[in-house]
Amino acid sequence: MKLERSRSLYSVALKLFPGGVSSPVRAFKPHPFYTAKGEGSKLYDVDGNVYIDYCMAYGPLILGHANEAVKMAIQEQLEKGWLYGTPIELEIEYAKLIQKHFPSMEMMRFVNTGSEATMAALRVARGFTGRDKIVKVEGSFHGAHDAVLVKAGSGATTHGVPNSAGVPADFVKNTLQVPFNDTEALAEVLEKNKNEVAALILEPVMGNSSLIIPEKDYLKEVRKITAENDVLLIFDEVITGFRVSMGGAQEYYGVKPDLTTLGKIAGSGLPIGIFGGRKEIMERVAPSGDVYQAGTFSGNPLSLTAGYSTVKFMEENNVVERVNSLTEKLVKGIRDVIEDRKAECEVGSLASMFCIYFGSTPRNYAEALQLDKERFMEFFWRMLENGVFLPPSQYETCFVSFAHTEEDVEKTVEAVSASI
């Protein structure tokens, strides 16, 4: 595998960007490859290598790279302009479409990133309840803002920095933590901090400390405990929204949160974030209420166009059903290889997400940290040499798209067999 040009570009990037990258998880040793283009299920790098892509930009590209329907919609909008600073009709149409699949989002606000959405959701929860403390799940990742950078997942886990420098200790003291899949710990924390906790924020399916799936009735019990303690429940569905089902994890598991955050697929690869929930809570957001939130690029025409056209395409083409079916075939093939080789690893999946664990399937963050990340990275490079790109971390989740094919699945299973 030739990587000379990528190696050269990275040597320059190291002089321009911290760690040579624009986001930590993109940095892996000895250097990342540089992409020239993405098309369908494939990435093409600057050295001429072609990879079947299961990173899919960390989740947004459920239709694959450069989907024609989305591309045409964006091009049509470009002819009309790409930023106005005024309301547009598509805001209303897209909000109605989102509400159709996420009825818990009685009102919503478009923002620019998942991080911005979770930050705003926590602010409005505090404003609505008049309480300062929040609870998050250990190892969950809700963006790179101060309140949630405590035992965070994603790049923070990979690089061994669960607590970021620059976060004031007095601010983080209001962030409490509980393990995933542990309702007793949640009940105990809320009891010890009676009438002080504004909200619990969690990924209903953890996707940034490897893929960690909720145990039976865990989310329903979480909903019951938060309601009994008058604590708002925030579902961070930035990853799971429109992927676990069209209505996200809340539809899949039958649990109604007070607030929801969306991103990734909702913008189809262009920057977007959305937060919304019960009307009485969202009416506290400015200008109708006293919780301030604003953004020049919020609800920008290009992101709304990309997201709206993607969700409509998904509705019309049974995307979730098809992609889930293909993922089942892929995971079965990988599991068969692991069992045949008696390899010391496991594979887990939900909908169109999957993860190969070098160790035992984890049920929480502490168990995820026991996975062998060095062995995973050796496996990652062997897969890359065999033409398959996985997210470059044991603590990330793989994604299958509508553009992946049966042939991709066969080649991927062959790559696993050659690499394991």
Secondary structure, 3 states (H helix, E strand, C coil): CCCHHHHHHHHHHHHHCHHHCCCHHHCCCCCCCCEEEEEECEEEECCCCEEEECCHHHCCCCCCECCHHHHHHHHHHHHHCCCCCCCCHHHHHHHHHHHHHCCCCCEEEEECCHHHHHHHHHHHHHHHHCCCEEEEECCCCCCCCHHHCECCCCHHHHCCCCECCCCCHHHHCCEEEECCCCHHHHHHHHHHCCCCEEEEEECCCECCCCCECCCCCHHHHHHHHHHHCCCEEEEECCCCECCCECCHHHHHHCCCCCEEEECHHHHCCCCCEEEEECHHHHCCECCCCCECCCCCCCCCHHHHHHHHHHHHHHHHCCHHHHHHHHHHHHHHHHHHHHHHHCCCCEEEEECCEEEEECCCCCCCHHHHCCCCHHHHHHHHHHHHHCCEECCCCCCCCEECCCCCCHHHHHHHHHHHHHHC
